[in-house]
Amino acid sequence: MADTNETTEAQEEQEQAPDAPEAAEAVDEGDREIDFILDIPLELSVELGKTKMIVNDLLQLGQGSIVELDKLAGEPLEIYINQKLVARGEVVVVNEKFGVRLTDIVSPMERVKSLG
């Protein structure tokens, strides 16, 4: 009777444990699926602020003109990917180039709300 219980337990363990080759195939398949989208180009844009103006004011702009934006100094910038808000951040200068340090990632719920 002990042999029967040991055989049953061994069979149960085999059924519960995934086979190594099958598990490896599933991981490889998942990698291939993600590899498929990794080279899709996305447009990332950073918005410092906005304003509205009439055509006459636009035509009056010249070198040295100042355009007032709707954001205050120190307010976070908005980072968009494909015109969808995904994060907020602040301006940084690295090696004499502008960059953006992300300070807040938009929650998935906020992203869904922005779709509608």
C-alpha positions in Angstrom: 0.0 0.0 0.0 2.9 2.4 0.7 4.1 1.9 -2.9 0.7 3.0 -4.3 0.8 6.2 -2.2 4.3 7.0 -3.3 3.4 6.4 -6.9 0.4 8.7 -6.6 2.4 11.4 -4.9 5.1 11.2 -7.6 2.5 11.5 -10.3 0.9 14.5 -8.6 4.3 16.3 -8.3 4.9 15.7 -12.0 1.6 17.1 -13.0 2.0 20.2 -10.8 5.6 21.0 -11.8 5.9 22.5 -15.3 8.3 20.8 -17.7 11.5 22.8 -18.1 11.4 22.8 -22.0 7.7 24.0 -22.0 8.4 26.7 -19.4 11.4 27.9 -21.4 9.3 28.0 -24.6 6.7 30.1 -22.9 9.4 32.6 -21.7 11.0 32.7 -25.2 7.6 33.3 -26.8 6.9 36.2 -24.3 10.3 37.7 -25.2 9.5 37.5 -28.9 6.1 39.2 -28.3 7.8 42.1 -26.5 10.6 42.3 -29.0 7.9 42.9 -31.7 6.9 46.2 -30.2 10.3 47.4 -28.9 11.2 49.2 -32.2 7.9 51.0 -32.7 8.7 54.7 -32.9 6.9 57.0 -30.5 6.7 60.8 -30.4 7.8 62.3 -27.1 7.1 65.9 -26.5 7.5 68.2 -23.5 5.1 71.1 -22.9 6.4 74.1 -21.1 3.1 76.0 -21.3 0.4 77.2 -23.7 -1.2 80.4 -24.8 -3.9 81.5 -27.3 -3.4 84.5 -29.5 -5.1 86.0 -32.5 -3.6 86.1 -35.9 -2.8 89.8 -35.7 -0.8 89.3 -32.5 1.0 86.4 -34.1 2.0 88.5 -37.1 3.4 91.2 -34.7 5.9 88.7 -33.2 9.6 89.4 -34.0 13.0 88.5 -32.8 13.2 89.3 -29.0 9.4 89.2 -28.6 8.1 87.5 -25.4 5.1 85.2 -25.4 3.5 84.8 -22.0 2.5 81.2 -21.2 -0.2 79.9 -18.9 2.3 78.2 -16.4 4.1 79.8 -13.6 7.9 79.5 -13.1 8.6 76.3 -11.2 5.4 74.5 -12.2 6.1 71.0 -13.6 6.3 70.4 -17.3 4.0 67.9 -19.0 5.5 65.0 -20.9 3.4 63.5 -23.7 3.9 60.3 -25.7 1.9 60.3 -28.9 0.0 63.3 -27.6 -1.1 61.5 -24.4 0.0 62.8 -21.0 2.2 60.2 -19.3 4.4 62.1 -16.8 5.4 65.5 -15.3 8.8 66.7 -14.7 11.3 69.6 -14.3 13.9 71.1 -16.6 17.5 70.1 -16.0 20.7 71.0 -17.9 23.1 68.1 -18.6 26.4 68.8 -20.6 25.0 72.1 -21.8 21.8 70.4 -23.2 18.3 70.7 -21.8 16.6 67.6 -20.4 13.7 66.7 -18.2 13.8 64.9 -14.9 10.6 62.9 -14.4 9.0 63.8 -11.0 5.6 62.2 -11.4 4.3 59.3 -13.6 0.6 59.6 -14.5 -1.5 56.8 -13.0 -3.1 54.3 -15.4 -6.5 55.7 -14.3 -5.6 59.2 -15.2 -4.3 58.0 -18.6 -7.6 56.2 -19.3 -9.5 59.4 -18.4 -7.4 61.4 -20.9 -8.5 59.1 -23.7 -12.1 60.3 -23.5 
